[in-house]
Amino acid sequence: MTPKQEKLTALLKSGCVIPVLTIERLADAVPLARALVAGGVRVLEVTLRTLVALPAAKAIMADVPEAVVGIGTILNEDDLARAEDIGAQFGISPGATPDLLRAAAASALPCAPGIATASELMLALAHGFGPVKFFPAEQSGGIKALRALAGPFPDMRFCPTGGIGEANAATWLAEPNVIAVGGSWLCPAADIRSGNWSGITAMCERTMKSLKPA
């Protein structure tokens, strides 16, 4: 395992649950991150789905030093470069195109490409990646599909995301090849819009008490 892979594995294991953050207003970034950290959730994925995503990630890194900030929804080489430029600690992609895999392999940024099939996983492995994101997890066959992948790929570790929430996160984490799960249930959009930071903290505390990392 390369140093980049080791770092990413350690980050995901330490997080156990990785909140997928879609931040619409820059002013929400820091209080949201503080609410998550207060609830015991430190490893955060800020997705590139809004215009304020990168400024939000930078604000969190500057004002919430306890947070470990990664960039998600990396779709191409430009996204990868932007994540690296702001000092993100890791990157996550929903998929794995050959161009993105080549760029990510050459980058210093630890990255988890997204896979949904054995062929995609083989492509990620050929470029030296692992662990990977299993996405969309429930829609791609769920735990049965993940167990099927464990046969030919016994050493691969996964961060499933997609269709995972409070009700089934523990079930996913009980799988021996799962080192973390991702999802947005820890920070509902309605709570972010209303500034219900105490509610987000309470949700995180409840979740972290109920989950045990693999």
C-alpha positions in Angstrom: 0.0 0.0 0.0 1.4 3.4 -1.0 1.7 6.3 1.5 -1.3 8.0 -0.2 -3.4 4.9 0.2 -2.3 4.5 3.8 -3.2 8.1 4.6 -6.7 7.8 3.0 -7.4 4.5 4.7 -6.4 6.0 8.1 -8.6 9.1 7.5 -11.7 7.1 6.5 -11.2 4.7 9.4 -10.9 7.6 11.8 -14.1 9.1 10.4 -16.2 6.0 10.3 -19.1 8.2 9.0 -18.3 10.8 6.4 -21.0 13.5 6.0 -21.6 14.5 2.4 -22.0 18.3 2.6 -23.7 20.4 0.0 -23.3 23.9 1.2 -25.5 26.5 -0.6 -24.5 29.6 1.5 -21.0 30.4 2.5 -22.2 31.7 5.9 -23.4 28.2 6.8 -20.0 26.6 6.3 -18.3 27.3 9.6 -21.3 26.8 11.9 -22.2 23.6 10.1 -18.6 22.3 10.5 -18.6 23.3 14.2 -21.9 21.5 14.8 -20.6 18.3 13.1 -17.3 18.4 15.1 -19.1 19.0 18.3 -21.1 15.8 17.7 -18.0 13.8 17.2 -17.8 13.9 13.3 -14.5 15.3 12.2 -13.9 14.0 8.7 -16.0 16.1 6.3 -16.6 15.8 2.5 -17.5 19.2 1.0 -19.0 18.4 -2.4 -18.4 20.5 -5.5 -22.1 20.9 -6.2 -22.4 24.6 -5.5 -20.6 27.8 -6.4 -19.5 28.3 -2.8 -18.1 24.9 -2.3 -14.4 25.7 -2.4 -14.7 29.0 -0.4 -16.7 27.0 2.1 -14.1 24.4 2.4 -11.4 27.0 2.8 -13.4 28.8 5.5 -13.8 25.5 7.4 -10.1 24.7 7.2 -9.3 28.2 8.5 -11.8 28.4 11.3 -12.4 24.8 12.4 -9.0 23.3 12.7 -10.4 20.2 14.3 -12.1 19.3 11.0 -10.4 17.1 8.4 -11.7 18.5 5.1 -11.9 16.7 1.8 -13.5 17.6 -1.5 -16.2 15.4 -3.1 -17.9 15.2 -6.4 -14.5 15.5 -8.2 -15.4 14.9 -11.8 -12.3 15.8 -13.8 -8.7 16.9 -13.6 -9.7 20.6 -13.1 -11.7 19.7 -10.0 -8.8 17.6 -8.7 -6.4 20.5 -9.2 -8.7 22.9 -7.4 -9.1 20.6 -4.4 -5.3 20.2 -4.2 -4.7 23.9 -4.6 -6.9 24.8 -1.5 -5.1 22.3 0.7 -7.8 19.6 0.9 -6.7 16.5 2.8 -8.4 14.0 0.5 -10.6 13.8 -2.6 -13.6 11.6 -3.5 -15.2 11.0 -6.9 -18.5 9.5 -7.8 -16.9 7.6 -10.7 -13.7 6.6 -12.3 -12.9 7.7 -15.8 -9.5 6.8 -17.2 -8.5 10.5 -17.5 -9.5 11.2 -13.9 -7.7 8.1 -12.6 -4.5 9.0 -14.4 -4.6 12.6 -13.0 -5.4 11.4 -9.5 -2.7 8.8 -9.6 -0.2 11.5 -10.4 -1.6 13.9 -7.8 -0.3 14.2 -4.3 -3.9 14.3 -3.0 -5.2 11.0 -1.5 -8.3 10.1 -3.6 -11.0 7.5 -3.5 -12.6 7.0 -7.0 -16.1 5.8 -7.2 -16.9 2.3 -8.5 -20.1 0.3 -8.9 -18.9 -2.7 -10.9 -16.1 -5.2 -10.9 -14.7 -3.7 -14.2 -14.6 -0.2 -12.6 -12.9 -1.6 -9.6 -10.3 -3.4 -11.7 -9.6 -0.1 -13.5 -9.1 1.6 -10.2 -6.8 -1.1 -9.0 -4.8 -0.9 -12.2 -4.1 2.7 -11.4 -3.0 1.9 -7.9 -6.2 3.0 -6.0 -7.7 1.6 -2.8 -9.8 2.2 -0.8 -12.6 3.2 -3.1 -16.0 4.6 -2.9 -18.9 2.2 -3.6 -21.5 4.4 -5.3 -24.5 4.4 -5.5 -24.3 1.7 -2.8 -27.9 0.7 -2.3 -28.9 1.3 -5.9 -26.0 -0.8 -7.1 -27.0 -4.0 -5.3 -26.4 -3.1 -1.7 -24.6 -5.3 0.7 -25.1 -8.4 -1.5 -23.2 -6.7 -4.3 -20.4 -5.6 -1.9 -20.1 -9.2 -0.6 -19.9 -10.5 -4.2 -17.0 -8.1 -4.9 -15.2 -9.3 -1.8 -14.7 -12.7 -3.4 -12.4 -11.7 -6.3 -11.1 -8.6 -4.4 -10.6 -9.7 -0.8 -8.1 -7.0 0.1 -10.1 -4.1 -1.2 -11.7 -1.8 1.3 -14.8 0.4 0.6 -16.6 3.6 1.6 -20.2 2.9 0.5 -22.3 6.0 -0.2 -25.8 6.4 -1.6 -28.9 5.2 0.1 -27.2 5.0 3.5 -28.7 6.6 6.5 -29.2 6.3 10.2 -31.3 3.1 9.9 -28.8 1.1 7.9 -25.3 2.6 8.5 -24.5 0.2 11.3 -25.4 -2.8 9.0 -23.0 -1.5 6.3 -20.2 -0.8 8.8 -20.5 -4.4 10.1 -19.2 -5.7 6.7 -15.5 -6.6 7.0 -14.5 -4.8 3.8 -16.2 -1.5 4.8 -14.0 1.1 6.6 -16.5 4.0 6.5 -19.8 5.0 5.1 -20.8 8.3 3.6 -24.2 10.1 3.5 -26.0 13.4 4.0 -28.4 12.2 6.8 -26.3 13.8 9.5 -26.9 17.3 8.1 -30.4 17.5 6.5 -30.8 20.4 4.1 -33.7 21.8 6.1 -31.6 21.9 9.3 -28.8 23.7 7.4 -31.3 26.3 5.9 -32.8 26.9 9.3 -29.5 27.0 11.2 -30.5 24.1 13.4 -26.9 23.5 14.5 -27.9 21.9 17.8 -30.1 19.4 16.0 -27.2 18.4 13.7 -24.9 18.0 16.7 -27.5 15.8 18.4 -27.9 13.7 15.3 -24.1 13.2 15.1 -23.9 12.3 18.8 -26.7 9.7 18.5 -25.1 8.2 15.3 -21.6 8.0 16.7 -22.8 6.3 19.8 -24.7 3.7 17.8 -21.9 2.9 15.3 -18.8 0.8 15.7 -16.2 1.1 12.9 -15.2 -2.1 11.2 
